[in-house]
């Protein structure tokens, strides 16, 4: 018989050796099936009664809504005039992010991701918290502008980089937060709005922009952004903020949104600084402030 403890809020709490030896499959059986209305916390990973008996209607709604957003993006990309989008880019660029999103949808609310989250918290401990994911999501942006300052050749002018970065983040953020509010999936720590991961979507959007700008001239710089993005997603899980499917979906959205922007190239001819090579202007981000850096060389 499994031993259990109850918190003041009525949650079932397992920890230590108990948590290490209890899997989600075991939780689905035995005494937990009798705890109507209770939530189970294993090393800080909150698994609600709804999660223990996966709601097929919720899963179907998640798939339909996510697929609708995905279809909208792909349709918008393909529907562009042929003179603005090379035909070979219409589908191939969407394969990787679509695959990542598809895996995220399949794993959403699955036993696998629940077991994985419990195992991760077992390894790092129930009290583990690290703020590093609040910073690594912005690291690709800093890398891009530092490369510009170092004189490393990029695909676009710094203003166009900033323009596409902003538009890409607007698109990915709009999709991510819309899905968060509509689906309202419970996070591993018991809070709401888990699916998809906003931090991960932002990190992969920024990483994809960095890749687009430097993959032809400096592959090391181009791929470094994805290292930061993967780290961001990993720490969202280690911090008990997101499930694995949340991270995958956020990554796919970020990459796909950026591919869309760099394929369409909105406002392509708008660049008031392109003829002024002695002007530098780009965003700056630190722990508590956001702003812009401007310089003019006489």
N, C-alpha and C positions, 0 to 999 in steps of 0.2 A: 504493500500500500504506500502510495507516495505521501510524504510528509509535506505540509504546507503551512504557511503563516499568512495572516490577514493584516493588512494595513488598516489605519483608521478610516480610509476612504472605501474600504471593502474590497481592495484589490488582493489577489492571490500573489504572494511574493515567494519566489524560489531563488536561492543564492548559494554561492560556494559550491561544494561538491554536488549538492542537489541539482543545481542549475546545469552543471557540466554533464550530469548523467541523464538529464531529461530532454528528450527530443520533442519536436512538434507533433510527430506521430503519436507519441505517448500522451501528450497533452490533449489530443483529440479524443482519447479514450479515457475511461475511468471517471474519477471524481469531477473533472472539469466540465464534463457534459451536463452535470447536475447544477452547475453554478450559473443559473440564468441571470443575466444582467451584470455579472462580474467581469472584471478584466484581469488578465494574468500578466505578471511582470517577471521576466526571467533575466536576471542581471541587467535590469533597466530597460529591457526590450518589452514594451507593452503589446500584448496580443489580445485584442478584444474578442468577445464572444462571436462577433460578426466575422472576424478574421479566422477564428477557429473553424467556423463552418462557412466556407467561402460562398459568398452570395453571387450566384451565377448571373443575376440580373445586373448587379453592380459591375461585374467583369464585362458583360456584354456592352453596357453603356460606355465603359471606358474604351473598349475597342472601337465602337462606332464613332464616338466623338474624336478620338485620336486619329482614326483613319480619315475622318472628314477634314480635319486640319491638314493632314498630310496630303490628301487628294487635292485640296485647294491650292497648296503650294506648288505641287507638281503641275497641276492644270495651268496655273498662272505662268509657270516657267515655259511650258510647252506652247502655250497660246501666243507667245510673243511673236512679232513679225520675224520672218526668216532672215532678214537683213541685219537684225540686232542680236540673234542667237544662232551660232553655228549649230547645224543639225546634230553633230556628233556629241554635243554637250547636253542635249535635252534630257537624256536618260542616264548615261553613265555616271554623271556627277551625283546623281541621287541614289545610286545603288548602296553605297556604304552607309550613309545616314539612315536610309530606309531599312536596311538590315538591322542596324542597331536599335531603331525604334520598334521594329517587329519583334525582336528578342525581348525587349522591355515589356511589350504588350503580353507576350506569352507568359513571362515570369511574374507579371503583376498579380499580387495576392496569392502566389503559389507557396507550397510547402517549402520548396527549395530556398526561396529568398528569406523566409522566416527562419529556417534552420541556419542559413548563412549568417543572418544578423545576430542570432543568439551565439553562434560560434565566434564571431568577431568580438562581441562584447565579453565573452569568456576569456579571450586572449588578452585584451587590453584592460579589462577590469571595469566594473560598474561605474566607477567614479571618473573614468577617463574623459577629459575635455581638453580640446586644443583649438585655439582661435586661428590656426594657420590657414584654414580654408577661406577665411574672410579676406585673406591677402593674396593667396595664390591665384584666385580667380582673375585678379587684375594684372598678374605678372606678364602675360603675353602683350598687354598694352604697353607696359613699361619697356619691355624688350624691343618692341617695334620702334618706338620713338628714340630709344638709345641707339639702335642700329642706324636710324636716320641721322642722328647727331654725329655718329662715327663715320658717316659718309658711305655706308654700305648701300649698294644699288638695290632699289626696290622696284616693284612693278609700277607703282603709281607715285605721283607727287604727294607730299605729306598731307596736303589739304584733302585730296581725294581719298587717302587712307582714312582720315578722320571722318569724312563724309560717309564712306561705306561702313566704317566701324559703327557709327551712330545708327544708320539705317538698319544694319544687321541686328543690332541689339534691340532696337525698337520692335522689329518683327518677332524675334525669338522671345522677347519678354512678354509681348502681347499674347502669343500662343501659350507660353508657359503659365502665365498667371490666369488666363482664361480657363485652362484645363484644371488648374489648382482649385479655382472657385467652383467650377461645375462638378468635378468629381469628388472633391473634399475627402480624399483618402486619409486615413489616420497614420501619423508618423510612428516610428518605432518607440518614441518617447511619450506617445499618447496625445500629442498635439495634432491639429488638423493641417490640411493643405500640403500633403506630402508629394503627390504625383502631378507633374514631374518636379525634379529638383531645380530650383531657380539658380542656385549657386553654380551647379554643373552646367546648366544651359548658358549662363553668362560666360563661364570659363571656356567652354568649347566654342562659343561664338567668337570670343577674343582670340582664341588659339587658331581658329579657322581663318580669320582675317590675317593674322601674322603669317600663316602658311601661304595664303594667296599672294602676299606681297613679296615673300623672299624664297619660295621654293625653287625658283629658277636660278637664283644668284647665290643663295647661302642656305643649303638644306639644313645645316646644323641649327641655324637660327629659326628656320621655318618649323622644324619638328619640335623644337624646345617648348613651344607653346602647348603642344599636346601633353608633354610631360607634366606641366603645371596643371593642365585641365584634368588629367587622370588623378593627380594628387588631390585636387579639389574634391572630385567625386568620391575618392576613397575616404577622405577625412569626413565627408558628410555622413558616411556610413559608420565610421569609427566613432564619431561624435553622437551616434544614435539619432541623427536628424532625418535620415532617409533610408529607404529600402533600396536594394540593388536595381529593381525595375525603375524606380524614380530617377536614379542616376543615368541609366541607359537611355531613358526617354529624353531627359534633359540634354544629354550629349548629342543625340540624333537631331533634336530640334535645333540646337545651336549650329551644328555643321550644315544642316539643310538650309537654314535661313541665310547663312553666309554664302553658300553656293548659289542660291537664288539671286542674291544681290550682286555678286560678281559676274553672274551670267547676264543679267539684265542691264547692269551698270546704270542705275537711275541717276538723273541729274549729271550725266556724264560730262557735259560741256560746261558745267557750272564750277568755275574755279577762279576767283578773283585774285589769287596769289600766284598763279602759275607763271606769270611773266615777271614776277618780282622775286628773283632768286636771292635777294639780300634780306628777305623777310622770313622769320621763323615763328610759327604759331602752332601750339599743340596742347592738349589737355595735360594736367598734372593731377595725380591722385596720391594722397597719403592716408594715414590712419583716420583722421578726423575732417579732412578738407578735400574739396574738389575745386579745380580751377583751371586756368589756362596760362600757358607761358608764351610771352610775346617778346620778340627781339627784332631790332632793325640795325643792319650793319651799314654805316655811312661810308 
